[in-house]
Amino acid sequence: MMTAHPVSRKIGFTGSTETGKRVAVAAASDLKRMILELGGNDAGIVLDDVGTASPRRESPSGASLFGSVVARTT
């Protein structure tokens, strides 16, 4: 699990509350910083090497990208 890797210092997770609790418990043993977005669905991940100019247009679920809440990380 990514929470156990010694190089990772921060964990970002989007998903269910149940899985988020597991991630939090695993990350807490090393006091890693966490950002948890729980209870939602249809998370979208866009990596640096994305081959399209607009990931929003290519997304299978526009609701996940055009909803009222947007979370970003750098």
N, C-alpha and C positions, 0 to 999 in steps of 0.2 A: 504494500500500500504506500502511496506517496507520502503519507504522514510519517512513515518510518525511515525514509531516506535521510541520511545525515546532511546532505547538501541543502535540502529544502528548508527554508526559514519561514516561509509564509504559505498558507493554504487558502485557496479560493474554491468554494464549492457552491453549486446551484443544483438543487434537487429536493428530494422528499425530506420531511422532518425526521423520519425514522433513520434514514441514512446519514443525515446531517449530525444527528446525535452520536452516531458511531465515529464519524470523522472527528468531531470535537473531542471525544474521549481519547482517541488515538493521538491526536495532535497535542493534547494537554500534557501528556507525559514528558514532552520535550519543551513545553511552553512556547510552541510555535504560534505566530500570529495567524489569525483566521478571519476570513470574511465568509459568512454563510448567508445564502439567499435560499430560504427554505419554504416549502409548501407550494411552490410554483410548478409549472410544467413547461415543456417545450423550450428548454434552454438552447441557445444558439452559441456556438463557439466559432470565432473567426480568427484564424492564425495569420501570422505575418506574410506567409507566402500564398495567400489567397489569389486565385487567378482571375477574379472578376472585379470590375470597377465598382460594382454596387452589390454587396452581399445581401442587402435588404430585398432587392428584386429577385435574387436567386433563392431566397429562403422558402422552404416548403410551407412555412407557417408565418404569414405576415403578422398575425396577432402577437407573436412572441417578440417581434422587433418594433412594432408600432403601438404597443400598449402604453399605458400611462406611466409605467415605471421602466427606466432604462438603467442598467448597471454597467459600468465600464471599469477597466483596470489597465494600467500601463506597466 
